[in-house]
């Protein structure tokens, strides 16, 4: 069983989209849920989450890799590169060369390393355009994992993630339902028994074309345009934020340890 868990990455690992005013940075997320389950089963368990929203892959590695190595974890999760893939231009091969070096260093410590593929955006008219570069990134991730003995949470193959009801209004971040699903999948990948049960959502409501257009316009106005504005200003949603759990610390157990 794991006793020292460090999570690295961007908004996905920080927990953006899973709002919780009682949590650091006001978000909970899948990594916190995984930590709660591990803490429930292991006395003395400690957890750090260094992820910060908006970070590009080189920023994640530059800011988080060395602190993570110093903590000597026995479990590390790493997902980075999603923000790079959303940029107009990206060299996926060069990106993954850096990723490979980082994973090699993490795996060399003897820790169990968990990586993630990107999600298949085939059902979304906007993110479908990224499908090719995401597929290339995913193949690199699988090869890197095989090379260094890392585990892979294959979000590309997780068809439930094509359901927009698992995503927040910005269409970029998972909502609570999505984070619960990822937490359960990570624990399953680790072979850890847990009490997390993704909520069945039933049949999705089919929207008319007019309703879809209205949703797309609202999304563009409320989320896409502000995102483009930040890019033009060279700003990030994570500017000024600190990691939610910058050092290893016990997880406070209570109702959160037994709820989704």
C-alpha positions in Angstrom: 0.0 0.0 0.0 1.2 3.6 -0.7 2.1 6.0 2.1 3.6 9.0 0.2 1.6 10.3 -2.7 2.6 13.4 -4.8 0.4 14.6 -7.7 1.9 16.8 -10.5 0.2 18.6 -13.3 -2.2 21.4 -14.3 -5.9 22.1 -13.7 -6.9 18.5 -14.3 -4.9 17.4 -11.3 -5.5 20.5 -9.2 -9.2 19.7 -9.5 -10.6 22.6 -11.4 -14.3 22.1 -12.3 -15.0 20.3 -9.0 -15.8 23.3 -6.9 -15.5 22.9 -3.1 -15.2 26.1 -1.0 -13.8 24.1 1.9 -10.8 22.8 -0.1 -7.6 24.6 -0.9 -7.9 26.8 -4.0 -11.7 26.1 -3.7 -11.5 22.9 -5.7 -11.4 19.2 -4.7 -10.8 16.9 -7.7 -9.9 13.3 -8.4 -6.4 13.5 -6.8 -7.9 14.5 -3.4 -10.4 11.7 -3.7 -7.7 9.2 -4.4 -5.7 10.5 -1.4 -8.7 10.2 0.9 -9.2 6.6 -0.1 -5.5 5.7 0.4 -5.4 7.6 3.7 -8.5 5.6 4.9 -6.6 2.4 4.3 -3.1 3.4 5.5 -2.2 5.0 8.9 0.5 7.6 8.5 -0.4 8.3 4.8 0.7 11.8 3.5 -0.2 13.6 0.3 1.0 16.6 -1.7 -0.6 18.2 -4.7 1.7 20.5 -6.7 -0.6 21.0 -9.7 -1.5 24.5 -10.8 -4.1 25.4 -13.4 -3.0 26.8 -16.8 0.5 25.4 -16.6 2.2 24.3 -19.8 4.3 21.1 -19.8 7.7 22.8 -19.4 6.3 24.9 -16.5 5.0 21.8 -14.8 8.4 20.1 -15.1 10.4 23.2 -14.2 8.3 24.1 -11.1 7.2 20.7 -9.8 9.6 17.9 -10.7 12.4 18.7 -8.3 10.2 19.4 -5.3 8.4 16.1 -6.0 11.7 14.2 -6.1 12.8 15.7 -2.8 9.6 14.4 -1.2 10.6 10.8 -2.0 7.1 9.6 -2.8 6.2 6.0 -3.4 3.3 7.1 -5.7 3.4 9.8 -8.3 0.8 10.9 -10.8 1.7 13.1 -13.7 -0.4 14.7 -16.4 0.9 17.6 -18.4 0.7 18.8 -22.0 -3.0 19.4 -22.3 -2.6 23.1 -22.4 0.2 22.8 -24.9 -2.1 20.8 -27.2 -4.6 23.6 -27.2 -2.1 26.1 -28.5 -2.2 27.0 -32.2 1.2 25.4 -32.8 2.9 22.7 -30.8 5.8 20.3 -31.4 4.3 17.2 -29.8 7.5 15.1 -30.4 9.7 17.7 -28.6 7.1 18.0 -25.9 7.2 14.3 -25.2 11.0 14.2 -25.3 10.9 16.4 -22.1 8.1 14.3 -20.7 10.2 11.1 -21.2 13.1 12.5 -19.3 10.9 13.5 -16.4 9.2 10.1 -16.2 12.6 8.4 -16.3 13.7 10.4 -13.3 10.5 9.7 -11.4 10.5 6.0 -12.1 14.2 5.7 -11.2 13.3 6.5 -7.6 11.3 3.2 -7.4 8.0 5.1 -7.0 4.9 3.8 -8.8 4.3 6.4 -11.6 0.9 6.9 -13.1 0.4 8.7 -16.5 -2.7 9.7 -18.4 -3.6 9.8 -22.0 -5.6 12.7 -23.4 -9.4 12.5 -23.8 -10.9 11.8 -27.2 -12.8 14.9 -28.1 -14.6 13.4 -31.1 -18.1 14.4 -29.8 -17.2 18.0 -29.5 -17.2 20.2 -32.6 -14.4 22.4 -31.2 -12.1 19.9 -29.6 -12.5 17.4 -32.4 -10.0 19.5 -34.3 -7.3 18.6 -31.7 -8.0 14.9 -32.1 -5.0 14.2 -34.4 -2.4 15.8 -32.2 -3.9 14.3 -29.0 -3.7 10.8 -30.6 0.1 11.4 -31.3 0.6 12.6 -27.8 -1.2 9.5 -26.4 1.0 7.2 -28.4 4.1 8.9 -26.9 2.6 8.5 -23.4 2.0 4.8 -23.9 5.6 4.3 -25.2 7.0 6.3 -22.3 5.0 4.3 -19.8 6.1 1.0 -21.3 9.8 2.2 -21.4 9.8 3.1 -17.7 7.3 0.7 -16.2 4.7 3.4 -15.5 0.9 2.7 -15.3 -1.4 4.4 -17.7 -4.9 5.7 -17.1 -6.3 5.6 -20.6 -8.8 8.5 -20.8 -8.9 8.2 -24.6 -10.5 4.8 -24.2 -12.8 5.9 -21.4 -15.9 6.4 -23.5 -17.9 7.7 -20.6 -15.8 10.9 -20.9 -17.5 11.7 -24.2 -20.6 12.5 -22.3 -20.7 16.3 -21.9 -22.6 15.9 -18.6 -19.2 14.9 -17.0 -17.7 18.3 -18.0 -18.1 21.8 -16.6 -19.7 24.7 -18.5 -16.3 25.7 -19.9 -16.0 22.3 -21.8 -12.3 22.1 -20.8 -12.5 20.9 -17.2 -14.3 17.9 -15.7 -17.1 18.6 -13.3 -17.7 16.7 -10.0 -19.1 13.6 -11.9 -16.0 13.5 -14.1 -13.6 13.8 -11.3 -15.3 11.0 -9.4 -15.0 8.8 -12.5 -11.3 9.6 -12.8 -10.7 8.9 -9.1 -12.3 5.5 -9.4 -10.4 4.7 -12.5 -7.0 5.7 -11.0 -7.7 3.5 -7.9 -8.7 0.6 -10.2 -5.5 1.0 -12.2 -3.5 0.9 -9.0 -5.4 -2.2 -7.9 -6.6 -0.5 -4.7 -10.0 -1.3 -3.2 -12.1 1.8 -2.7 -15.5 3.1 -2.0 -16.0 5.5 -4.9 -18.9 4.8 -7.2 -19.5 7.0 -10.3 -23.0 8.3 -10.4 -25.2 6.8 -13.2 -26.5 9.7 -15.3 -29.2 7.9 -17.3 -30.0 8.8 -20.9 -28.8 12.1 -22.1 -31.2 14.7 -23.4 -31.0 15.2 -27.1 -30.8 18.9 -28.0 -32.2 20.5 -31.1 -29.8 22.3 -33.5 -31.2 25.6 -32.2 -30.4 24.6 -28.6 -27.0 23.5 -29.6 -26.3 26.8 -31.4 -27.5 28.7 -28.3 -25.2 26.7 -26.1 -22.2 27.2 -28.4 -22.8 30.9 -28.5 -23.1 31.1 -24.7 -19.9 29.0 -24.3 -18.0 31.2 -26.8 -19.1 34.4 -25.0 -18.6 33.2 -21.4 -15.5 30.9 -21.8 -13.8 30.9 -25.2 -13.4 34.7 -25.6 -12.0 35.2 -22.1 -9.6 32.3 -22.7 -8.4 33.9 -26.0 -8.1 37.3 -24.2 -5.7 35.7 -21.6 -3.6 34.2 -24.3 -3.3 37.6 -26.1 -2.3 39.2 -22.8 0.2 36.4 -22.0 -1.8 35.7 -18.8 -2.8 32.4 -17.3 -5.7 31.3 -15.0 -3.1 30.1 -12.6 -1.2 33.4 -12.3 -0.7 34.2 -8.6 -1.9 30.8 -7.4 0.2 28.5 -5.2 -0.1 24.7 -5.2 -3.1 23.6 -3.1 -0.9 21.1 -1.0 2.7 22.2 -1.5 4.2 19.7 0.9 3.5 16.2 2.2 0.8 16.3 4.9 -1.7 14.0 6.4 -5.2 13.9 4.9 -7.9 14.9 7.4 -10.4 12.0 7.4 -14.0 12.6 8.0 -17.1 12.3 5.9 -14.9 13.1 2.8 -13.1 9.8 3.3 -16.2 7.7 2.7 -18.1 9.9 0.2 -17.6 10.4 -3.5 
